[in-house]
C-alpha cells in the first residue's frame, strides 16, 4: 500500500539489515510488548470496577453517578477485549503468511484500546471526585485528566512523529544536494 508518505521503517531496513519478514516479526514483537505493558493494568482496573457494586457505599450513589459507573465499566471491559483481540487474530491467521495483516490489525486494536482506556481513566477520576467533592469538581478533575491523556498519548507523540518525518526529509534532501554537488557536503573530510 503506497500512500506517498515516507515509510519510517525504510531507514531502519538498511541499518538493521532485516528482510521484510524479519521487520514484520520485529513489529509484531514490539506490539506484543506494548500490549503486555498495558494489559495487566487494564485488567486490574476492570476487575476493581467489577467489584464496586458489592461495596456498602455503592448504594449511596445517585442516578448520575451510577450512569457514569456503568459507562466506565462497559468501556473498561471493551478495552480488555480490544487489547486481547490481537490474540484472536493471531490464532486465526497462524501459519497463513499474513503477518502484515496481523500487525496492522493488532496496531489498530491497540490504538482503539488506548483511546478507550483514556476515557475509562478520565471517567473513573470524574466519578471518584464527584463522590468525594461534588459534581463540578468531578467534571473538572475528569476533564483535566482527559486533557493530560490527550497531550501525553496523542499530541506529544504526533509532535514527535512530525519532527521525525521533518528530520528524515531534511536528511534526504541533504543527501540529494550532496550527491548533486560533490565536494560540498559537510560530511566530506
N, C-alpha and C positions, 0 to 999 in steps of 0.2 A: 504494500500500500504506500504509494508515494504521495506526500502532502505538500512538497515544496519547502517544508521546514527542515533545516538540517537535523540529522539524527545525532543526538548527543553521544550515542554509543559508537559512532564511526571512528572517532578519535581513539577510543579505547581498543578498537579491534586491532590496530597496528601495535599499540603499546602492549597489549595483553597477549597478542599473537593467538587469539582464540578464533575458532570456527564459529559460524552462526549457531550450530548446535551447542557448542560449549557456552556461547553467550546466553542462549535460552536457558541452559541448565543453571548458569550463574544467576540470571534474573529470577528464576524460579526459587533458587535457594535464598536469595536476598528477600524475596517476597515472603517466603515461609518464616524467615527470621523476624521480619516486621510483624507478621501475624502472631507469632509466639509472644512478642513483647506485649501486644495489646489484648490478646485473647483472654489471658488469665484475669487481668483487671476487670474486663467487661463481664466475664462470667461471675466473678466475685460480687461485683456491683449488682448484677441481675439477681443473684442468689439472695443478697441482702434485701433488695426490693421485694422479692417474693415472700419474705418473712414478715414484712412490716404489718400487714393486716392482722397478724396474730399477736401483736403487741397491745398492751392495755390502753395506751393513749390513742390508738388509731381511731377509735370510735369518737374521739373529740374533734376530728377533722370536719370542717364544713364542706358543703357540696363542691365549692370551687377547688378546695384542696384535694378532695377525693378525685375529682376530674383530672387535675394535674398529675396526681399519683398514677392513675390508670394510664394516662398518655405516656408518662415517663416509663412505667413498667413495660408497656407494649413496645415502645421504642427500644428499650434495653434488650428485650427478647429478640426484636428484629435485628439489633446489632450483633447479638450472638449468632443468629442464623447467617447474617452476611459474612461474618468473619470465619465461619466454619464452611460456608458454601464452596470455597476452593477445594476442599477435601472431596466433596461430591463430584466436582468437575474432574479432579484427578482420577477418581475411581472410574468415572465414565470414559475418560479419554486415555486411560492407562494402556500403553503399548499400541496406541493408534497413530503415532507420529504426528501428534497435534500439540506439541509443547507450546508453539506460538499462540495458539488459541487458548490454551490453559493459562499462560502467563497474562494474556490480555484480560481474560475473564477474572482471574484472581486479582489483578490490579483494579479492575472496575469494582469488584466486591469490596476490596479493602478501602477504596475511596468512599464508597457508599456507607460502609461501616463506620469510618471516621466521622463522616458528616452526621450520622445517626448518633454516635457516641457524644458528639459535641452538643446535640440537642438534649440528650439524656443528662449530661453533666450540668448544663445550664438550667434545665428544668428541675433537676433534683435540688440544686442550690436554691432556686427560686422557691420551691416547696418548703424546704427546711427553714429558710429565712422568713417566709410567710408565716409559718407556725410560730417561730420564735419572736419575730419583730414586727409582724404585720404585713398587709398586702403590698403597700407601696415599697417597703424595704425589700420584700421578696422580688418584686419586679425589677428594682434597681440592681439587686445582687445578681439575679439571673441574667439581666442584660449586660452587666459588667463582665460576668464570666463568659457569656456568648461573644462579647467583643474581644476578650482576651483570646478565646479559642480561634476566632476568625483571623486575628492578627498572627498568632503563632502557628496555626495549622494551614492557613491559606495565604494570607498576604505576604508574610515573610518568605515562605517557600517560593511563591510566584516571583517575588522580587529577586531572590537568589537565582531562579531559573532564567529570568530575563537578563541578569548580569552575566550568567554563564554563556548564554546564547550570544550576547554582545561581544564577550571576550573571544569566543570561537570565531565569530565573523571577522573581528579585527585581526585575529591571528591569521585567518585565511586570506584576508586582503593583504596583510603584510607579506605573506609568503608569495602571493601573486605579484606584488610590487617588486619583491626581491628577485623573483625569477625573471621579471621583465627587464630589470636593470641590474645586471650582475655587478658586484663590487660596491654597491651602495647599502647593503644590508648591515645593520648594527651587529649582526651575529658573525660577520666576516672578521677574522682577526686582522 
